[in-house]
Amino acid sequence: MQNKQRHKTMELLAPAGGPEQLTAAVLCGADAVYFGVGNFNARRGAQNFDLESLRQTVAFCHLHGTAVHLTINTLVFDRELPAAMETVRAACEAGVDALIVQDLGLARLIAQAAPDMPIHASTQMSLHNLSGVRLLEPFGYTRAVLAREMSAEEIERVCRGTSLEIETFVHGALCMCLSGQCYLSAVAGERSGNRGLCAQPCRLPFYEKDPQRCGLSLKDMSLFSHIGRLREAGVRSIKIEGRMKRPEYVAAAVTAGRAALAGEKPDLDTLRAVFSRSGFTDGYFTGKLGRHMFGVRQKEDVTAASPALLKNLARLYAKETGRVGVQAQMEIRSGMPLCLTLSDPDGNSILVSGAVPEAARSKETTEEMVRQSLSKLGGTPYYLKKANISLGGGLAVPVSELNRLRREAVEKLSAKRSHPKTIPFSAPQVEPLPGPNPEKSPALWVRLQYPGQLDRELWRQVQRIILPLDQLASLPVTGLEEKLVAQLPPMLFCEEKLLRSLSACYDKGIRYAMTGNLGGILPVQKLGMQVIGDFGLNVTNSQSLIRLKEMGLAAATLSIEMPIADCTAMAPVLPRGIFAYGRIPLMTVRNCPASVESGCRGCRGFRVMYDRRRAPFVVDCAGKKDGGSQSGAQIYNYLPLYLADRLEDCRRLDFLTLYFTDESPAHAADILKEYRKGGRRDGITRGLYYRHIK
């Protein structure tokens, strides 16, 4: 389906981490702003706003012609859904223009409670191919925010194939990890990026050989020089990252964006001075990945933001500049009261009347005098775009009366523009959910790195054997095809290759595939195969399970960021299980950090990187020779998650997945035995199942 928004004006969307940043964005000319309220937004560390002031904040933005996109883009537990929906209710009452949402279950409830509220799929939904975006079309979404890792050609392919509006990031920080797939901060310190509290441990040293290297820290992106290409691709909105940044940064970035949209050269020098990490990169957009994309904050980056520079930037939003063009219609007729109609581009119009003009005794009122009075809009959000003046001859109107009439018209128009355009909200009728499973021993599934990692005789002891798609496609017939599951790569940029490999599996009699990305669901279903959701789908509530069932999934792995008690209590809407053993994939990356340092030569897919404490993190490059650029690379935790001595806590689950990476066949066999009969090990982690995730 073609993107119907292709020829609309491109929107400049700016961050607002607090009131001063909001003022900077609005007065410097942002078409829209995004910010959060409360605890359900992905930048809980920003100053943010509160529900009590939301109506006034939205009114200020709408007065200035700026749309408001409210971020409710964290993962939500079942017990938190009522509070999250109260935030949605407040947003509807305040007249918010759109909600940015990550959680599938929360989006489902919003579509029921407020069907007229536009829902934007957050970049934390990890959308990076056309199939992922098209999957959302029937479910109430109006816009998709694409992953930052996409090239120009990949963005254009999505724009041309969907009816949803497409939003892309154009400037700001680049996470090393595909947004929504990073668990490093949560595992390291219980501060979840998916819950809005990322502590950015990736900016610390990570290296393969050089201990001084910050191998997971990318430069900030800047695509202002590529605005024309984005417009041609069909992008509807360009987004500036930076809700944790100072207001001067917002002012500089919005000003640069306005210049770029006008076809002028943006001031990247000022942008770099106010904030950068050793400069900027456009490596993903241009498809030129490599070492040059990495950078950290240097002393010169910090000192470049001099007091003089910041003072000059602050002047950009120190006063009203008049960005809303209004039209005036003035009627001055003998024997009739003055009539002034003032209209704005949003369809608002007001009429005010004044005194009856007198016959001119010495100096009659001219059209130019009236126009000058109407143009005096300094200190307001407006400028006079057009004035139609109908003036009878020989009449005199005091300038004071013209000015009074203009001020009254401006005041009434502003009141009308500021009045909230509420969106109907009704509490969703939540359907009854099935009760928890009876206590039972969950089925065992194994995920293998390669077929020989577990003896074929042991395959018979498990319900499912999950293997990487490329290996399964070339695997000889085993006689156990009904147990085999094709695991899709963590990134799915090349859908044509994906379909070829899936077709080869289907021809062998394999009928199941597992994906941790929404972009893998439609390709699997297209071939008539059943979809199993991996933990990367970030299921943290029963409503998300219902949504996945509506999308046709056969089973789902729950989020690794949930307490085990919440996992077992979740309604069994679908067969659901957990990642129960193995090195947790902490990051999914497109620019393989190991290949950047040492190249891909001789790499069999596994390398080791170290943190500042010399803990070894395994890097698994699913793309092998292409450095992860098409299929992605994953960075695993250095300790394996282990629950074989806690199986009693898992008894209401449907399945447990044992995730093998670099284990030898003998080690894998021992682990399987321990999960069948019980066991105990040292040098392990419980992940987040018994910790308080923030």
C-alpha angles and dihedrals in degrees: 000000000000120000105254091198093062097113099038122113113277113250123225107215119194135191123246113191092169143352096285092049088049091053091048092051095046098044093044091057112265112166090211139004132208127208142148138240126205124340102321099083131090094240103054088153092065120091090251126169136274133236093246093061097035095098092052092045092052090046091054091051095046091048087060095044094255121137121223123226111187117208115225090156108138130102111265129209120221092255090054098052096090092054091046090053090052086058088052090050091053090048091054092049092049093051098244110183099221143352122229107214136181103173113087093207095049090049088052092055093045091054089054098043099040111017091171093058111099112235119208116200105233121234084243087075084075094230110176108144139049095253092058093052095044090051088066097050097092095046105072101271119138101181139025124209106213128220116267091233095075127112125227092258093049092050091050092050090057094045092052094048105048139065091215122097112252125223124188134184113251104176140014144050122354118213113215089226130066102263112261093023100078118108098159097103093044095050093041097048112354091256105127123206088203088057096047102259107095111164092199099232086163089076089066123085116297117164148156099210111347112068090200093060123105095207097176098048117098128193117252115271124241122184100163089116088057097054092115092054091049091050091050090049090058101251110164100194134026115204132208115211119217121098088148093052131099121263092252089061090053091049093050094046095047091047090051090048093051090050092050092049089051091054093254128127111268118229099247092164091065090044091053091047094052093049138345143132103232090316133305137299137208093181099128094045094050094038092239103130123175149097093313089073093066124090146143136206108281127195090255090053090057098044093047089076092077123181089249092054093048091048091053091049091049089058089064091072101026095105144013114281101184110244101164111086114217132190122220129203113191122188117194112175133161113263094007131098117257112264124201123182117191120191133183131205092257094067097261116138134174134186125211129178133206144179125325109260118244129224111270113254100182112347122026124210113260131206090247091055090053092047091051091053093048090050094059095101099133114142091028131093090249143086126188108255098172137357127196110193123189106191128176119216126261096020131133127204120179113244088230089061092049090051093047091051092049092049092049091049092049092049093051094044090050091051090051093048091048096050108107116252094215122209119220113255129186125174108261117249099239109208119232113268127217117259122255120286118267113256111279141142107273119232117262120238124183128206111202129196090213133001096254093054089093125033113253091236089061091052087076091062094064134063098224134023112200119198132174111272096241092053094044092050090060097037116118118241109285104182088239098082091129088067098045122104124189111224111212119222116267090247124042109193096138106058094172092060090045092056092048092053093045090050090054089053092048091052088057091056097259110145105175133071130179124214134176092194130072089225091070098057102077096044091053092047091046088067093047095254127138119249124225115192118229124211091267089079085074099223109185103153142039093249089062089053089052090050091051089050089052088051088056103255119158097206140349140213112225124234117282087223094071127098110249090241090059090048094055093042094054113112112259094238086145130011100277134189143163143240095261105172139019146047107319113234098239097182139021110204137178098202101059105223094207093052090049091059100039107010128241096275110131092355113146091191101275126092134153129236126185133216125218090278092053093249108157117237115190116225114207112194108201088184093054104179096028094056092246094298095131105026102021134236127249130214113212130208114257094233122058119237109240131189105157089115092047100052092125087068091057101051098112093054123098099222144002120213119213106205112204121192118154098358117129118239090256092050092048091050091052092050092050090051091051092052090050098047105015130264148179134225141176126223094047140119132221090215111214098319093103100028133088105253112204 
